[in-house]
Amino acid sequence: MGGSMGDDQFDLLAGWLYQHAAQPVLFKLGLIGLDELAFDAVTFFLYGLAQILLIYMIVRPLEALLPSEKWTSRKGTRADVVYTLLNRLGLIPLLLFFLLMPVTSGLDEWLRLHNLLPRELEHLSPWLLANPLPSFALYLLVIDLGNYWQHRLQHKLGIWWKLHSLHHSQKMLSFWSDDRNHIVDDVIGWVWFAVVTAAIGVPPAQFVWLVAAGRAVESLSHANVRFGFGAVGERLLVSPKFHRQHHSLAAGQKGCNFATLFPIWDVLFGTADFENAAAATGVNPEDDYPDGYLAQQWVGVKRLLGR
């Protein structure tokens, strides 16, 4: 996952944007001590913007040409657009960074104190050390195993389902729906992700690419399109057809097809369902959420408090 001319141009753009937009604000507010964090935020913003544009240019035409459901209006997807912009452009991740920094820093210090820092997975084999792409795929596979069990618990534990049902409440499932989550659910998810990646020693150089690859597949898998990847491909990578069944009204809280990237985990643990992919999506009335980002977040808080 080495550098390239494209990476150099991206770094130049990030540097220019930081120098002309972020740095003057830091000086004015007396926050220049946060310059490194601000530069990372600018870089995250540009990566997110590039992701949104690329996914939109590829997936949106597919939704128009091969829709699983035909809609006369896309108004029902507006809240999901807000979720995507807040998450991919960095506002929610920046907030989570400040919230979770004590946790991740404390975990790192504890591991170092007890000499328990894990070795990177590629040290399992000299062949993996010499071949970055297979080692990258191995990291994706192990991270997805962690995501699979997180997802199982989101459906199994009633209090967690109260939050996760927001993600499932979308009746107009589209590529915008990937980031439709309650912020408390996001906090739990990022803690889970941090623990898994720390446990397997994900190299910093691969971290951004692992997140980007996962998000690209997840955006496609939520798309309103009526195709899968064939009898073999459907079992290798999560497709829109496979994941739509997970979001089906019939599956509900019990759920199926929990993997986010690789269906092999559903096959191994007996939760795979390769049938009835055209089912309507959503949740039962008692688990439903209102329209609008703020209203949905508030309802989630009230449900957590038992109101």
N, C-alpha and C positions, 0 to 999 in steps of 0.2 A: 504494500500500500504506500509506495514511495511517492516523492514529490514529482511535479511536472511543471511545464510552462503554464498550464491552466491554474495550478496551485499558486504559482508566483504572481500571476495576474490577480487572483482572488485576494492574496495577501496585500497587494498594492491597493486594491479597491478598499479593503477593510481598513488599511492604514489611512487612506485619504479620508474616508468617512469619519473615522475616529478623530482625526486631526481637525476637520472642519465642522463637525457636528457635536461630537461628544465632549471633546477636550475643552472647548470654550465654556460649555455648561458647567463642567467640573470646576474650572477656575472661578467662575462667577459664584458658585455655591460653596466654594471653599472645600471641595471634596476631592482634590487632586490625588489624595492618598489612595483613592479607589481606581486609579488609572488602569491598573492591570485588569481588574474586574470589568471595568467599562470597555476595554478593548475586547475582552472575551465576549461581552454582551453584544458588541457590534458584529463580531464574527458570527456569533450564533444567529443574530438577526439576518445576516446575509445568507447563511446556509439555509435558514428556514424559508426565506423569500425564494431562493432558488428551488427548494423542494416544492413549494406551493405552485410556482409557475410551471415547473416541469411536469408535476402530477396533473395539473389542470390541463395542460396542452395535450397530454397523452390520454388521460382517463375520461375527461369531459366529453370528447368526441365519441368515445366508446359508449358512454351512457346515452348519448343521443341516437346512435346508430343501432345499438343492440340492448335496449332497456329490458330489465327483468319486469319492471312495472312501468306503464305509461302514465305520466302525470300531465295534467293540463296546466299546472302551476308548480313552481319550485319554492313557494313561500315557506313551506314546512321545513326547508333545509337552512333557513336564514340563521337560526340559533347555532347550528353546527358550523357555519362559516365563522361566526364569532369565536367559538371554541378553537377552531383551527388557527385563526389569526393570533389569538392570545397565546396559544401553546407554541406554534411553530416560529413566531417572530420573537419569542423570548420573554414576554411579560410574566407568564405563569412559571416557567422554569427559573427565572431570576428570583421570584418570590420564594419558590421552593428551595432554591440554593441558600437563601438567608435562613429559612426555617430549619433546613436539614444540616447545615454546616456543622453545628455542634455535635450532631449524631455521627456524621461521617468522620469528622476529625477525631472524636472520642474513640470510635471503632478503630481507626488507623493507629492511634496512640496505644490503645490496649493491645492490639496485635503486635506492634513493635516491641512493647514492654515485655511481652511474654514470648517473644521470638517465634511468633506464629504467622508471620507474613507468608502467604501462599506463594508457591512458585508458579510462574506462568505456564499455561497448559502445554505450550509448545516444547517445554523442557521434558515432557514425557517421552519424546523421541527426537533423535538427531534429524530424522527426515522432516519432521514438522518445523524444526528450527530453520531448515534449509528451504522450506516451501511455504511462503507466507499465505498463499490462498487457501490451502487445506487447513492451516491453523486458524485462519479467519473463519472458515466454515465450521470448524470444531467449536469455536467460541459461540457462534450463532446457535449451534445445536444445543449446547449446554445451557445457554441463556434462555432458549425457548423452552427447555425442560422446566426451568424455574418459573417461567411465565405460565406454563401449562398448569402447574400446581397452584400458583397464585389465582389463576382464573377459576380453577375448581373451587377454591375456598371462597371466592367472591360469590359463587352461586350457592355453596353449601351453608355458609354461616349467615343466619338471618339478618344480623345487624349489618353485615357487609353488603348483603343483597339490597338493603334499603338504599344504599348509595349507588351500587353498580346497576340497579334497575334503571337509573337515569340513562345510562349508555344504551340500554335495551329498549327504552321507551320510544325511540324514533320509529315512526311508521313509514317514513320516507327515507329509507336507508340509502346513503350515497357515499361517495368517496370523501365527503366532508365529515362523515360521522365518526371517523377514527378517534378524534380528540374529544368527543362528547362525553366528558366525565365530570363527576363532582370533584371539587378541588381537594376535599378530604380523601377521596379515593385516589387522586393523583399523588397526594403526600404518601399514603401507604404504599402505593405502587413504586414510587421512586426510592423509598427506604428498602423495599424488597429488592429492587434492581441493584441498589448500591451494595447490599449484602451479598447478592449472588456474584456480581462482578468483582467484588473484593475477594470473595472466597476462591475464585478461579484465577485471580491475578491478571485481569484484563490490562494489556499494555495501554498507556495513555494515547499512543499513536493510532491505535485501532479503535478507540472508544467512540469517536465521532462517526466513523464509518459503520460500526456495528449498529449504532442508533439509527443512522440514515437508512441502512439496508432494511432494518426491521420496519421502520415507518413507511418505506416505499411499498413493501408487501402488504402492510396493514391497510394503507389507503386503497390499494387496488382491491383487496379482499372485501372491503365495505361497499364497493361501487355497485350502482344499480345497473348491472349488466347480467345477461342471461347465458353466460358460458362458464365452463370449467376448463380443466387442463387435460382431459382425456382419462382413460382408464388407468394409465400408469402415472401421468403427471399429477392427477388429482390426489395421489397418495404420496407424492414427493414434496409438494408445495401447496400451502393453503390458497385456494382459489375463491373467487367471488361466490361461486355455486356452493362450495363447501361451507364457507363462513355464513352465507345467508341462512342456511339451515340452523346454525347456532342462534341466529337472531329471530328465528321464526316464533310466531305467537304460540305455536303448538309446543315448542321446546321449553319455553318459559324458564322458570327458575331452575328446574331440574337440569336442563341444558344438555348439550352434546357438542362435539367438535370444538373443544376448548383451546387447542393449539393456535398460536398466533402466526407461526411460520411453517412448521413441519407437522403434517398429519400423522406421522409415525407415532407420536406420543398418544394420540387418540386411539390408534390401532392397537398399540401395545397395552393400553389401560382400559380398553373396552368401551370407549365413549365415542367412537366414530360412527357417523351416520351419513352415508353417501346418497341418500334418497330424498325425494320431495323438496328439491331446492327452490321451487317457485312459490313456496309458502309465504303468506303475509307476515310481515315483521311487526314487532311491538310487544307490549306486556299486558297483563290483565288490568282491569280498571283500578283495582286497589293498589297496584304498583306504579300507575301512570304518573307522569309529571306534566305541569303546565307548559305553555310556550314561553320562550324568552329566557335568556341566560341567567339574569339575576333572580327571577322567580324560581327557576329550577334549583339554583344553589340554595335559596332560602328554604324551599320545601325539603331539600335533603337534610339541612340542619335540624329542622323541626322533627323530621322522622327519627333522626339520631337521638333527639331528646325525648322521644316518645310522645310527641304532641300531634 
